Amino acid sequence: MTRDLGDGFELDDDPARIDREAVHGFLTTSYWAEGRPREVQDALVESSQRVVGLYREGRQVGFSRTVTDGQIHAYLADVYVLPEFRGRGLGVELVRFSVEESPFADCRWLLHTADAHGLYRRFGFGAPSDRLLERPRT
């Protein structure tokens, strides 16, 4: 599924189109995936149920991936828009396309983030309930 955002920007969920080198290049500099090995990132792309690329004139400028059981829960991960393209509403459209225009839109969505809380609140994300427990990575 693709969606034209105008001004040369496009969203696409074709996994074959993901520029894995570009995604890895950005994510290894992020606070949540710093130092993640390329083979791990490639495996994450391959095992995710949906990956979304944000492109400008064919160049990968944003990304997200979804892990889900397909029925009840979905997890949004590795969301980014390159810094030079921020402030144009592209992050909003990337999250909308990834969550609300997803085959998994009716699932309970989860994510971990230290920033962009306002963006995610627009799509119904909030503080975890008193029933949500987390076991951190060891």
C-alpha positions as CSV (number, residue, x, y, z in Angstrom):
1,M,0.0,0.0,0.0
2,T,1.3,3.4,-0.9
3,R,0.2,7.0,-0.1
4,D,1.4,10.1,-1.8
5,L,2.0,13.0,0.6
6,G,2.8,15.6,-2.1
7,D,6.0,17.5,-2.6
8,G,7.8,14.3,-3.6
9,F,7.1,12.5,-0.4
10,E,5.5,9.0,-0.3
11,L,4.7,6.3,2.2
12,D,5.0,2.7,1.2
13,D,4.8,-0.6,3.1
14,D,6.6,-2.7,0.5
15,P,9.4,-4.4,2.5
16,A,11.4,-4.9,-0.7
17,R,11.7,-1.2,-1.1
18,I,13.3,-0.5,2.3
19,D,16.8,0.8,2.0
20,R,18.2,-1.3,4.8
21,E,21.6,0.4,4.7
22,A,19.9,3.8,5.2
23,V,17.7,2.6,8.0
24,H,20.6,0.9,9.8
25,G,22.7,4.0,9.3
26,F,20.2,6.2,11.1
27,L,19.1,3.8,13.8
28,T,22.7,3.1,15.0
29,T,22.9,6.7,15.9
30,S,19.6,6.8,17.7
31,Y,19.3,6.6,21.5
32,W,17.2,3.4,21.3
33,A,19.3,1.4,18.8
34,E,22.8,2.8,19.1
35,G,25.3,0.2,18.0
36,R,22.7,-2.3,16.8
37,P,24.5,-4.6,14.4
38,R,23.4,-4.6,10.8
39,E,22.5,-8.3,10.8
40,V,20.2,-7.7,13.8
41,Q,18.5,-4.8,12.0
42,D,18.1,-6.8,8.9
43,A,16.5,-9.6,10.9
44,L,14.1,-7.2,12.6
45,V,13.0,-5.9,9.2
46,E,12.5,-9.4,7.9
47,S,10.6,-10.6,11.0
48,S,8.3,-7.6,11.4
49,Q,4.8,-8.0,10.1
50,R,4.8,-4.5,8.5
51,V,7.6,-2.1,7.7
52,V,6.8,1.4,6.4
53,G,9.2,3.6,4.5
54,L,8.9,7.3,4.1
55,Y,10.5,8.4,0.8
56,R,11.3,11.7,-0.9
57,E,11.8,11.3,-4.6
58,G,12.9,7.7,-4.0
59,R,15.3,8.4,-1.1
60,Q,14.5,6.8,2.3
61,V,13.9,9.6,4.8
62,G,11.9,7.8,7.4
63,F,10.9,4.4,8.7
64,S,8.7,2.4,11.1
65,R,8.1,-1.2,11.8
66,T,5.3,-3.2,13.4
67,V,5.5,-6.4,15.4
68,T,2.1,-8.0,16.1
69,D,0.2,-11.2,16.8
70,G,-2.2,-9.9,14.2
71,Q,-5.2,-10.0,16.4
72,I,-4.8,-8.4,19.8
73,H,-1.5,-6.6,20.2
74,A,0.8,-4.6,18.0
75,Y,4.1,-2.9,18.8
76,L,5.4,0.1,17.0
77,A,9.1,0.4,16.8
78,D,12.1,2.2,15.2
79,V,10.1,5.2,14.1
80,Y,12.1,8.1,12.7
81,V,12.1,10.9,10.2
82,L,15.5,12.3,9.2
83,P,16.2,15.6,11.0
84,E,16.3,17.7,7.9
85,F,12.7,16.6,7.1
86,R,11.2,17.2,10.5
87,G,8.7,19.9,11.2
88,R,6.6,19.2,8.1
89,G,4.0,16.8,9.6
90,L,5.7,13.8,8.1
91,G,6.1,12.1,11.4
92,V,2.4,12.5,12.0
93,E,1.6,10.9,8.6
94,L,4.2,8.1,9.1
95,V,2.5,7.2,12.5
96,R,-1.0,7.5,11.0
97,F,-0.1,5.3,8.1
98,S,1.7,2.8,10.4
99,V,-1.1,2.6,13.0
100,E,-4.4,3.9,11.8
101,E,-4.1,2.8,8.1
102,S,-2.7,-0.5,9.1
103,P,-4.2,-4.0,8.7
104,F,-3.7,-4.1,12.5
105,A,-5.5,-0.8,13.3
106,D,-7.9,-2.5,15.7
107,C,-5.2,-4.0,17.9
108,R,-4.0,-2.6,21.2
109,W,-0.8,-0.7,20.3
110,L,2.3,-0.4,22.4
111,L,5.6,1.5,22.0
112,H,8.6,2.6,24.0
113,T,9.9,6.1,23.5
114,A,11.7,8.8,25.4
115,D,10.5,11.6,23.1
116,A,7.7,12.7,20.8
117,H,5.0,12.0,23.4
118,G,2.8,14.7,22.0
119,L,2.9,13.1,18.5
120,Y,1.9,9.7,19.9
121,R,-0.8,11.1,22.1
122,R,-2.6,12.3,18.9
123,F,-3.0,8.6,18.0
124,G,-4.3,7.5,21.4
125,F,-1.0,6.4,23.0
126,G,-0.9,7.2,26.7
127,A,0.8,6.2,29.9
128,P,0.7,2.5,30.6
129,S,-2.1,1.1,32.7
130,D,-1.6,-0.4,36.1
131,R,-1.9,-3.8,34.4
132,L,1.1,-3.4,32.1
133,L,4.4,-4.9,33.3
134,E,7.7,-4.7,31.6
135,R,10.8,-7.0,31.9
136,P,13.8,-5.0,30.6
137,R,16.4,-6.6,28.4
138,T,19.2,-8.2,30.3
